[in-house]
Amino acid sequence: MVLVEPDIAPNVGAILRLGACLGVPVDVVEPCGFPFSPRAWRRQAMDYADLVELTRHDSWAAFLAARPPGRLVALTTQGAVPLGAFAFRPGDCLVMGRESAGLPTHIHAAADARLVIPMRPAARSLNVGMAAAIAAAEALRQLGGLGAARPGAAYSAASEPG
């Protein structure tokens, strides 16, 4: 999951916890709309901070230079493909924009796919943390479970204790 210039700290905390619980790495592309120091993100992620695989990037260009191979899959109210109709692949990066403005035009243009979560016509948008959870759950469902979004990672119910 990639958060581009998030501006609400509690949403970032919820997504960090989501990444920790589901075994999905989280990349934060700065600048953020709040101080995002190691102390702050540990406070936001609470006791899940040691479980999340977090990478910070100074800019979108820095993220692009460092990212692993895979498609950029934007979650956006301007998406062309409903979430449930999209076929996820290992290595896909779910990209989400800032709560107040969404994704910038250049990131829309860079995305390999732009997905929308279908909603009632009167609804404007979902909370970014809720959208991340819905999309991550769908991607993991398609890919075979926890950790499966990362190439080489696998999950098996047989590995669960008793």
C-alpha positions in Angstrom: 0.0 0.0 0.0 1.3 3.4 -1.0 0.0 6.5 0.8 0.8 9.7 -1.2 1.1 12.8 0.9 -1.5 11.8 3.5 -2.9 14.6 5.6 -4.7 12.9 8.5 -2.5 11.1 11.0 -5.1 8.7 12.4 -5.8 7.4 8.9 -2.1 6.7 8.5 -2.1 4.9 11.8 -5.0 2.8 10.8 -3.3 1.8 7.5 -0.1 1.1 9.3 -2.0 -1.3 11.6 -3.8 -2.8 8.6 -0.4 -3.4 6.9 1.0 -5.0 10.1 -2.0 -7.3 10.5 -2.2 -8.4 6.9 1.5 -8.6 6.2 1.3 -5.9 3.5 4.2 -3.3 3.3 3.2 0.3 3.6 5.1 3.1 1.7 4.5 6.7 2.8 5.3 9.4 0.2 6.0 12.7 1.8 5.4 15.5 2.5 2.7 14.6 5.0 0.1 17.1 6.3 1.4 16.4 9.9 4.8 15.7 11.5 5.7 12.1 10.5 8.7 11.3 12.6 9.6 7.8 13.8 8.1 8.7 17.2 4.9 9.9 15.6 4.4 6.8 13.4 5.1 4.5 16.3 2.4 6.4 18.3 0.0 6.2 15.3 0.6 2.5 14.8 0.5 1.8 18.5 1.8 -1.6 19.5 1.8 -2.7 15.8 4.7 -0.5 14.9 7.2 -3.3 15.1 5.1 -5.5 12.8 4.6 -3.2 9.9 7.1 -3.0 7.0 7.2 0.8 6.5 9.2 2.7 4.0 9.3 6.5 3.8 10.0 8.4 0.6 10.8 12.2 0.4 8.8 12.5 -2.9 6.9 10.6 -5.6 10.1 10.6 -7.7 12.0 9.0 -4.8 9.3 6.3 -4.4 9.4 5.5 -8.2 13.2 5.2 -8.0 13.0 2.8 -5.1 9.9 0.7 -5.6 10.0 -2.9 -6.4 8.7 -4.2 -9.8 4.9 -4.4 -10.1 1.9 -2.4 -11.3 0.8 0.9 -9.8 -2.9 0.4 -9.0 -4.6 3.6 -8.0 -7.7 3.7 -5.7 -9.7 6.7 -6.8 -13.2 7.9 -7.0 -12.3 8.7 -10.6 -11.4 5.1 -11.3 -12.4 3.3 -14.5 -12.5 -0.3 -13.2 -14.7 -1.5 -10.3 -12.5 -3.1 -7.6 -14.2 -6.5 -7.9 -13.6 -6.6 -11.7 -9.8 -6.2 -11.4 -7.4 -9.1 -11.4 -4.6 -8.5 -8.9 -1.1 -9.9 -9.3 1.6 -10.4 -6.8 3.7 -7.2 -6.5 0.8 -4.8 -7.3 1.1 -1.5 -5.3 -2.2 -0.1 -4.1 -1.8 3.7 -4.4 -4.0 6.1 -2.4 -4.0 9.9 -2.3 -4.4 12.5 0.3 -7.8 12.6 2.0 -8.4 16.3 1.2 -7.5 16.1 -2.6 -7.0 12.6 -3.8 -4.2 11.7 -6.2 -2.5 14.3 -8.3 -3.0 14.2 -12.0 0.6 13.0 -12.7 0.0 9.9 -10.5 -3.3 9.1 -12.2 -1.4 9.2 -15.5 1.4 7.0 -14.1 -1.0 4.3 -12.8 -1.3 1.1 -14.6 -4.9 0.8 -13.4 -7.4 3.1 -11.7 -9.9 1.3 -9.5 -13.1 2.5 -7.9 -14.9 1.0 -5.0 -18.6 1.1 -6.1 -20.8 3.1 -3.7 -24.3 4.5 -3.6 -24.7 7.4 -6.0 -25.3 9.9 -3.1 -22.0 9.0 -1.4 -18.9 11.1 -2.2 -16.1 8.9 -1.0 -14.9 6.4 1.6 -12.4 7.1 4.3 -8.9 6.3 2.9 -8.3 3.7 5.7 -11.6 2.0 4.9 -10.8 2.0 1.1 -7.4 0.6 1.9 -8.9 -2.2 3.9 -11.5 -3.1 1.3 -8.9 -3.1 -1.5 -6.3 -5.0 0.4 -8.8 -7.6 1.5 -9.9 -8.1 -2.1 -6.3 -8.3 -3.4 -5.4 -10.9 -0.7 -8.5 -12.9 -1.4 -7.6 -13.1 -5.0 -4.0 -13.9 -4.4 -4.5 -16.6 -1.8 -4.3 -15.0 1.6 -2.1 -13.2 4.1 1.3 -12.2 2.8 0.4 -13.3 -0.7 0.6 -9.7 -2.1 4.3 -9.8 -1.8 6.2 -11.9 -4.4 7.6 -15.0 -2.7 5.4 -14.7 0.4 2.9 -17.4 1.1 0.2 -18.2 3.7 -1.3 -21.5 4.5 -4.0 -22.3 7.1 -1.9 -25.3 7.9 0.7 -23.0 9.4 -1.8 -21.7 12.0 -1.3 -23.0 15.5 -3.9 -25.6 16.7 
